[in-house]
Amino acid sequence: MPDLPTLKPVLAGKDVLRGEAIRLEALPEGHLLHVMGAITSEEIASHLLAAGLKESSVRPAGYRQWFIAGNEQLAKPIRQALADALAGRAFISDQSHGRIRIHVSGLDAVALLNKGTAVDLYPVNFPEGSSAMTLFGHISIQLTRTGGNDFELTVLRSFAQSLYEELEALALSFGASRVAS
């Protein structure tokens, strides 16, 4: 199967918004692999390390489903090596071209996200590493807590600009200002 054509980054030119207690930014359109099968996140992480993907993270995405996310684009041989390593136990679907990642962080991140999602983001109920498929307003996202006050929202490419603009309006209401990208 030939490689997909290179797409223009959907949030190219969007400014980072930063305030005293909030930060919003589009993440690089690196890689996002959907893994489905009878395997554990620990086994997936082990295969990632063996493939040299130390900066990638594994996130639950449903029953026997995970996303592997990272900032760098993956060459076809690396994707194939990972697929071969998981063969017989799991399948991989490259979603890099179809989903966009957005980072929200800071002391006001939970308050901002509570304006659009019903997920209980209290740290005891949604600790670091937790992930949920949910809605932000009317837009379907995967919400992941990547740190104490750090969150990543993964959204379908066609909804990314709309979601980012909604998050921009909220970040501005929390005192953020634009920082040229």
VEXFI-876022 format. One record per atom (N, C-alpha, C): residue in one letter; x, y, z. Coordinates in steps of 0.1 Angstrom, whole numbers, plus 5000, padded with zeros to 4 digits. Layout:
<batis>
AXYZ;...
</batis>
This chain:
<batis>
M500849885000;M500050005000;M500950125000;P500750224991;P501550344990;P501350435002;D502350515006;D502250605017;D501250715013;L500550765023;L499550865020;L500250995016;P499551085009;P500151215006;P500351295018;T501351385018;T501551475029;T500451575030;L499851595041;L498751685043;L499351815050;K498651925046;K499052055053;K498552045067;P499352085077;P498952075091;P497652165093;V496552105098;V495252165099;V495252285108;L496152285118;L496152395128;L497452485126;A498052475114;A499152555110;A498852705112;G499752775118;G499452915120;G498652955132;K498152855139;K497352885151;K498352935162;D498053045168;D498853085179;D498753005192;V499852995199;V499752935213;V499153045221;L498253005230;L497653095240;L498253065254;R498753165261;R499353145274;R498853255283;G498553205295;G498253295306;G498953255319;E498653315329;E499353285342;E499053145346;A497853095343;A497452955348;A496852875337;I497152905324;I496552835313;I497452835301;R497552725294;R498352725281;R497552635271;L497452685259;L496752605248;L497652605236;E497852485230;E498752485218;E498352355210;A498452375197;A498352255188;A499652175189;L499552045190;L500751965190;L501151925176;P502451895174;P502851845160;P502051735155;E501851725142;E501151615136;E502051505134;G502451435145;G503351325145;G502751195141;H502551105150;H501950975147;H500850945157;L499850875153;L498750825161;L498350695155;L498650585162;L498350455157;L497250395166;H496250335160;H495150275167;H495450125168;V495650065180;V495949925182;V494649855187;M494349745181;M493149665185;M493549525186;G493249465198;G493549315199;G493749275213;A494049145214;A494249075227;A495649095232;I495949215237;I497249245241;I497149345253;T498149365261;T498149465271;T498849595268;S498649705275;S499349825272;S500849805275;E501149725285;E502549695289;E503249625277;E502549535271;E503149465260;E503449555248;I502449645246;I502549745235;I503749835238;A503849885250;A504949965254;A506349895252;S506349775255;S507649695254;S508049685239;H507049665230;H507349665216;H507749805211;L507149905216;L507550045212;L509050065216;L509450025228;L510850045232;L511749965223;A511349845220;A512149765211;A512349825197;A511349905193;A511349965180;A512050105181;G512550145193;G513150265195;G512250385196;L510950365199;L510050475200;L509850515215;K510850575221;K510850605235;K509950725238;E509650805229;E508850925231;E507350905228;S507050785224;S505650755222;S504950715235;S503650735236;S502850695247;S501650605243;V501250515252;V500150425249;V499050475258;R497850485251;R496650535258;R495450445256;P494750405266;P493550325264;P492550395256;A491850325247;A490850385238;A489550305238;G489350215248;G488250125248;G488649985250;Y487649895250;Y487949755253;Y488949695242;R490149655247;R491149595238;R491549695227;Q491549825230;Q491949925220;Q492850025227;W493850075220;W494750175225;W495150265213;F495650385217;F496250475208;F497750485212;I498650485202;I500050515204;I500250655198;A500650745206;A500850885202;A502250935204;G502651015194;G504051085195;G504151195186;N505151275188;N505351405180;N506051385167;E506751275165;E507451255153;E506651165143;Q506851195130;Q506151105120;Q506950975119;L506250865117;L506950735116;L507050695102;A508250645099;A508550595085;A507750465084;K507450425072;K506650305069;K507350185075;P508750165073;P509350045079;P509150035094;I509150145101;I508950135116;I507550095119;R506550155112;R505150115114;R504949965111;Q505649915100;Q505549775096;Q506149685106;A507349725111;A508049645121;A507149635134;L506449735138;L505549735149;L504449645146;A503849655134;A502649565130;A503149425130;D504349395125;D504849255125;D505049205139;A505549285148;A505749245162;A504449205169;L503349275165;L502049255172;L501249155164;A501749105153;A500949015144;A500448895152;G499248855150;G498648745157;G497948775170;R498348895175;R497748945188;R496949075187;A497449155177;A496749285176;A496949335162;F496149425158;F496149495145;F496449645147;I497149705138;I497349855139;I496749925127;S496050035130;S495550125120;S496150265122;D496850305112;D497550435113;D496450545111;Q496250625122;Q495350735122;Q496050875122;S497250875119;S498050995119;S497551105110;H496951065099;H496451155089;H495051205092;G494351145102;G492951175104;G492651235117;R493651245126;R493351295140;R494451395143;I494051495151;I494851605155;I494951605171;R496151645176;R496251655191;R496451795195;I495751825206;I495851965212;I496151955227;H497052035231;H497552035245;H496952155253;V496352125265;V495852225274;V496552195287;S497152295293;S497852275306;S497752405315;G498152385327;G498152495337;G497152465348;L497252555358;L496452535370;L494952555367;D494552625356;D493152645352;D492752545341;A493552445338;A493252355327;A491952275331;V491852225343;V490652145347;V489452235346;A489452355351;A488352445351;A487952475336;L488852495327;L488552525313;L487952395307;L488552285309;L487952155303;L486552125309;N486352155322;N485052135328;N483952215321;K484252315313;K483252395306;K482752325294;G483452215290;G482952145277;G482751995279;T483251935289;T483151795291;T482551755304;A481951635304;A481251585317;A482251485324;V483451465319;V484351375326;V484751435339;D484751355350;D485151405363;D486651405363;L487251525362;L488751545361;L489451555374;Y488751535385;Y489351535398;Y490451425398;P491651455403;P492851365401;P492651225407;V491751215417;V491551075423;V490750995413;N489851055405;N489050985396;N489650975382;F490451065379;F491051075365;F492551105367;P493351015372;P494751035375;P495651045362;E496851085363;E497751085352;E497850955345;G497750955332;G497750835324;G496250795320;S495250855327;S493950815323;S493550875310;S492550805304;S492150855291;S490650815289;A489850905283;A488450875281;A488050925267;M487250845260;M486550885248;M485350955253;T485151085249;T484051165254;T483751275244;L482951365248;L482551485240;L483151605247;F483451705238;F483751845243;F482751925236;G481651965243;G480552025236;G479951915227;H479851945215;H479251845205;H480351765198;I481651785201;I482751725193;I483251605201;S483351495194;S483951375199;S485451385201;I486051355212;I487451365215;I487951245223;Q489251225223;Q489851135233;Q490551235243;L490251235255;L490851315265;L491851235274;T493051285275;T494051215282;T494751305292;R494951265304;R495651345314;R497151295313;T498051385308;T499451355305;T500351395317;G499751475326;G500551525338;G499551575348;G500051625359;G499151675369;G498151775364;N498551875357;N497651975351;N497851985336;D498151875330;D498451865315;D497451765309;F496851815298;F495851725291;F496051735276;E495751625270;E495851615255;E494451575250;L493951655240;L492751625234;L493051575220;T492551465216;T492751405202;T491351415196;V491351475184;V490051505177;V490251465162;L489151425156;L489151405142;L489551525134;R490351515124;R490951625116;R489951725112;S488751675108;S487751775102;S487051855113;F487251825126;F486751895137;F487751975144;A489051965141;A490152025148;A490052175149;Q489852235138;Q489852385138;Q488652435147;S487452375146;S486352415154;S486652395169;L487152285172;L487552255186;L488552355191;Y489652385183;Y490652475187;Y490152615190;E489252655181;E488652795182;E487752805195;E487052695198;E486252695210;E487252695223;L488252625222;L489252625233;L489952755234;E490252825223;E490852955223;E489953055230;A488653055227;A487653145234;A487653125249;L487652995253;L487752965267;L489053005273;A490152975267;A491453015272;A491553175274;L491053245264;L491053395265;L490153435277;S489053365280;S488253405292;S488953365305;F489953285304;F490753255316;F492053335317;G492053445309;G493253535310;G494353505301;A494253415292;A495353385282;A495453495272;S496653505266;S496853595255;S497653525244;R497553575232;R498153505221;R499653525221;V500453415218;V501853415216;V502053375202;A502753455194;A502953425180;A503653285179;S503153205169;S503753065168;S504853065159;
</batis>
